[in-house]
Amino acid sequence: MMHSYDEVVKECTKLGRSNEVETIGLSKYGNKILLVSVGNGDKPVLVVCRQHGNEPTATEAMLEYMEEIEKQPIGDKIRLFVIPVANPDGAKIYEYLCKNNRTSLLTSYAARSGRPYLGDINRDHKKRKTPEAQAIFNTVKRVQPKLILDLHNFFPAYRYFIFQNTLYNFCPACSLHAKIKPEIRRIYYQLCKVSIEAVKQAGGNPAKINGLWPGLDGRLTAVNEKILETYYPLYYDIPALTLEALGGFNMCSKRINVGKRLHKAAVHAILEAFASM
C-alpha cells in the first residue's frame, strides 16, 4: 500500500496527539512540508524522506517507525525529527501517475522533482533556489541534528537492466569529499557499515558503500557539494548519509514493501548504533 500525500498528512496529524507535528514550509505549488518529532532523547537526528517524488518507500517506512519508536528503548535515547515528504509536489504527480496506470521510466521522472527540467531538490542544497531545500536548511539550523539520514529509492542500474534482474536491493552512500573532517567521515562511514549488516539480517542483498552507481557518475556524485550527504558534513560538520532501497520510479507497488522493510531495518540499526556513540 502506498499512502497518498493527503493520507500522509492525516497520518501525521494522528501522530500529533502524542508528538509534535508542524509545517516547516510550503512547496512551489503550496503543499505543506511537514516535520514530525518523536522520542525523548537528547541526541537529535533528522530523517529526510522523499526528496524525489517518485521514491515512496521512505515515507511508508517512517510512518510505521514513528509509531513504534516510543515503545522501544531507543525512544529514550534519540529525539527523532522526520520530514515524511520533502517533495509534496512530486509525490502528488507520482500519485496521479500510479492511480491512472501511466507510469513509465519517462513519465515517473517528471515526478522526481515536481517541476520537470527545472531542477532537483537534492542538487539544490548549496544555493537553495527551491522552497523545499530551503525548508530543509531552516529545519537543520533550528533543530541542530547530530546526524542526518536521507532516504531514497533506486531503479535497477543500467548495467543490470538487460538481464531484467536487480543484483542489489539496498545501498548506503556517503560523501567522499576530501575537505570533510576525518572524524565526521568516520562516523558516517561506520553507520553505513551498520546499515549493511542490518539489511543482511532483514533478508536484503546490500551493495557495498557507494556501490550502487559505479563509474564516473558515482565518483562525481560522491563529492557533489549540492547534494545533502555532502553539503551538511562539509559546511556544518553534521554527519550525513544516504540510504538507497529498491522501490521507486515506475514500480508503484511491486517492490514498495521490500524497500520499506529495508529502510526500516537500516534506520533502526543506525539509530541504535548512533545512540551508543
Secondary structure, DSSP 4 states (H G I P E B T S, - for coil): ----HHHHHHHHHHHTTTSEEEEEEE-TTS-EEEEEEE---SEEEEEEE-SSTT--HHHHHHHHHHHHGGGSGGGGTEEEEEES-S-HHHHHHHHHHHHTT---HHHHHHHHHSSTTS--GGG-TTT--SHHHHHHHHHHHHH--SEEEEEEEEPPPHHHHTTT--S-SEEEE----TTS-HHHHHHHHHHHHHHHHHHHHTT--BPPTT-SS-SHHHHHHTT-TTSHHHHHHHHH---EEEEEEE--TT-SSTTHHHHHHHHHHHHHHHHHHHHT-
